[in-house]
Each structure stands twice: as C-alpha cells, then as structure tokens.
Amino acid sequence: MTDPRDLAALSGDVAAEAAALIREHAARGVEVAATKSSDVDVVTAADRASEELLRARLVAARPHDAILGEEGEDRPGTSGVRWVLDPIDGTVNFLYGLPRHAVSVAAQMADDEAPDGWSTVAGTVLEVPTGSTWTAHVQDGQPVGSRDGAPVRVRAPQPLAQMLVATGFSYDREVRHRQAESLVRLLPRVRDIRRLGSCALDLCLLASGHLDAYVEEGVNLWDHAAAALVARAAGARWELHTGASGRDLLVAAPAAAYDVFLQAVLEAGYAATPAGE
C-alpha cells in the first residue's frame, strides 16, 4: 500500500528540482510565452519547463500514477494515485521579479467518498526565491504539516475586526468587478486586506500564523491542493463554495474562527447564495 509519507518526500524532491530550474530561468530573464484565459493571464517558458520537469521526474519514479497539471494535458493512471501540479503559482509575480511565487505538488489517492473521487494525502509548496518549504501528509487519518521542518500552527482565532485577510482576483474582468464590490463590503469589517498573488502561499502563510483568513473566487485545484492540506494540518478549516460568478470560492480560516469569517464573506456577497438563504 502506498505510504503518504513517501509521496510527501517525493513531492518535496521534485519541487526542489523545479524551483532550481525556475531560478535559472529568472537569472536569464523572464518573458511572456503565451496567454490563457485573458491577455493578463500569462504563461512563461519557465512555467512550461517546470511542469515538464515535474512530469518527467514523477513518471520516472511512479510510472503508473495519473497527473493533472496546469500547463499540460491530463495523464491517466492505474495506480490509484494522482499528482496535481502547479509549476509556478504566482506567475505574474515571477514575471515582475516579485518574490511571492511557488511550486506546488500534491499527491491524491482515489477516494469514493470524495466529491471528485480523489483525496489529497501529501504535498509540498516551495517558495522559489527563498526556498522556504511547506509540506504535509496524512498520518493515521489526520494531516501532519511543517515549514522547513518545524510544525505549522495557525494564529489564535481573532475577532472579525482584527482579522488580516488575504484574497486574490480573477483574470476575467467581469469577475473582478464583482470581487471588487464584495471586497468593498468586507474591508471595513476586518483589520486589513492583503493581495499577495499566490493562492498556495496565502494558504501556507495562514498555516504559519502570518494571516488570519483567506477568500478567493476562481481558484483551481492545482492552486490549492497541496496548500489546503498544509493549512488543515495547522488547524485551519477550508471549504469550497460557489462564488457569485459561478466559480469555485475558497474560504479558509482557523477552525474556531471559520464560521464567523464565512458569515462575513457571505454577507459581503462573495457567494452565489446570499447570507441567510
């Protein structure tokens, strides 16, 4: 039987290799290679090279596993294990030379009780410029996580008015408009808002006690698969809801503060279903 600890170790090894490759690309200069959903949703050559490396290393180590990546085609598998890859989470930060970008590698196992048939059991998020590494795996049914080898723990629950909240914005201009309207309603009720540009790192910073909550519509599985496990290992609760624009809305906070934060998110209009319905 596959041990999640082994999957976590492999995720860390391949993430470190990909991060080294990304640093090499950064040293040579970064340019946009293509755009995706809009003219501001960019892909660099480093994104593609990073995912190619991740795929090659994982196939070599575990040839029967499935792979789901942001930049490449889905690869079927027969082992009951699937890898979920974000070769650079925070590509725009990377393009501009800003430090908040990371490699995210998650391992999932087939699970008939999970909504999509898969449960994340291991993963690594590696912040490329600093090398800071968050990792987590499931042990005896519960996630265990660390940052650079030290256990992670969320900050003590705060009143809503004292929460430092991270968020992000869609590349779709209409969705951004709705997000801005919700943000205007949420901002006066919390300590402040941070927009750091990487879903994976936002969740890991929540896990490490540097943030109190996180909300964003338009996230993809590869953005949060590894980081959400790290956050849960640290004592956070997270859920996916349907956002006001019909896309996945990720809400996360320390477990004891989650319900209060979720209510504020709903009242601000982030979700498709208004508060109280």
Beta strands, then each sheet from edge to edge (+ up, - down):
strand 1: 32-35
strand 2: 42-44
strand 3: 66-69
strand 4: 81-89
strand 5: 102-110
strand 6: 118-127
strand 7: 133-139
strand 8: 142-147
strand 9: 150-151
strand 10: 164-167
strand 11: 192-194
strand 12: 213-217
strand 13: 236-242
strand 14: 248-254
sheet 1: 1+ 2-
sheet 2: 3+ 4+ 5- 6+ 7- 8+ 9-
sheet 3: 11+ 10+ 12+ 14- 13+
end
